[in-house]
Amino acid sequence: MAATRRTLVPVAVTEFLGSARFNSALSLVAVGVGFSTHAIRALIGWPGLIGALGVVVVLAALSFVAQRKLIEWHGLLPISILLFVGWCAISIFWSTYQWATLAGVIYQLSFAFLAVYIALVRDAIQIVRVVGDVLRVLLTASLALEVLSGILLDLPIRFLGIQGNIALGGPIQGLFGSRNALSIVALIAFVTFLVELRTRSVRAPLAAVSISLAVLCLLFAHSPVIAAVAVVVGLATLALFGLRKVPAHQRPYYQWGLAVFTIAVLVSAYIYRTRVIDLLNARADFQVRYKLWIQIWELIPVEQTVGWGWVGSWPTELYPFTAIQAATGVYHSDGLNAYLDVYLQVGIIGLLLFVALVALAFGRSWLLASNKRSVVYAWAPLVLVALLVTSVFESSILVEAGWLLLVICAVKASQGMSWRLRLARHDQS
């Protein structure tokens, strides 16, 4: 009689770590941590956040190992992600703040790893449901805390950054630290809840309440920046659903026409940017950003090719960030522009790699959404529109939840349109 083969890890544990229920729960926790970083830091500090993130990463790694034979590893990651993350990582060799760069790279890789995990173990509709469930809870908690602070107690909750202005009609910050951060989360939530409604993945009453919740948060946040982003997302939504109704053989012509029209609008918006800012009543907000951008632009030529070294969010005590703070008189945790931020930290090479990453992610996801029957494919390009337009005014796409969503969308789009997959099919034939 053959001896039973023993394993170091009990079969029951392996089955549990690789089960659909565990994948679902861990995905919820990972997305929850990504969107709750400000609240977690406020409650238990950076050590608590790093500990929570580390536990989730370890569990995701164990889950990967448990189901390694079930995952299609061929062409796993888009090359654009590997190149950008790799360039950020090797910036440690010329960084003048190497320990900060090492910490920033590890932090970036942790969220990228969780994004890859979610993209591989969850299909598109499951990812929408995960993001929707997390944002429903966080936006509800945000409004509840704002009501508690602004109406019931009439006192700010300072450690969370809640000013208690809801009784005055806003602006509110919720669990996200600033009105702009709350607004972008609410806009992504609005897109997610709308896709949930169209795909009937949740009951219609729940979807209606969720959409109303997102709209309330947007209205009370009073963010002029996100007001412009919301208009762009709305136009993108109309364009995408219009394209889906065009006959397949005519669709490429409409795609090119839309691309030319979009470029023309962007050029016009830049030429008449002063009028646009006045229409949005955002001159004061823009002046703060403009002053910061001037300081960044003056420091970029010093290390224009390779940058100063990757850190992600800006440290408070390291040069050149201290020089920027001294010149502006205000502490900034990032460059309030993702593209300038990347240019400063990893130079023109890093900027080109980042632009290639976001362009490929958006282009692939847009084409998939235009040509696939299911409405769920519309989620990724619309979320990317929100993130990419916001990146002109914020750097949130580079860290934490923004970076998590970017990598998820890039991996899912690559799974549908990667040239390496076509090569694999050709080799098999």
Secondary structure, DSSP 8 states (H G I E B T S, - for coil): -------SS-HHHHHHHTSHHHHHHHHHHHHHHHHTHHHHHHHHHHHHHHHHHHHHHHHHHHHHHHTTTTS--TT-S-HHHHHHHHHHHHGGGT-SSHHHHHHHHHHHHHHHHHHHHHHHHS-HHHHHHHHHHHHHHHHHHHHHHHHIIIIIS-S-BGGGTB---GGGT----GGGSSHHHHHHHHHHHHHHHHHHHHHTSS-HHHHHHHHHHHHHHHHHHT-HHHHHHHHHHHHHHHHHHHHHHS-TTTHHHHHHHHHHHHHHHHHHHHHTHHHHHHHTT-HHHHHHHHHHHHHHHHHGGGGTTT-S---SS--SSSTTHHHHHHHHSS--SS-SSHHHHHHHHHHHHHHHHHHHHHHHHHHHHHHHHHH-SSGGGGHHHHHHHHHHHHTTT--GGGSHHHHHHHHHHHHHHHHHH-HHHHHHHHHH-
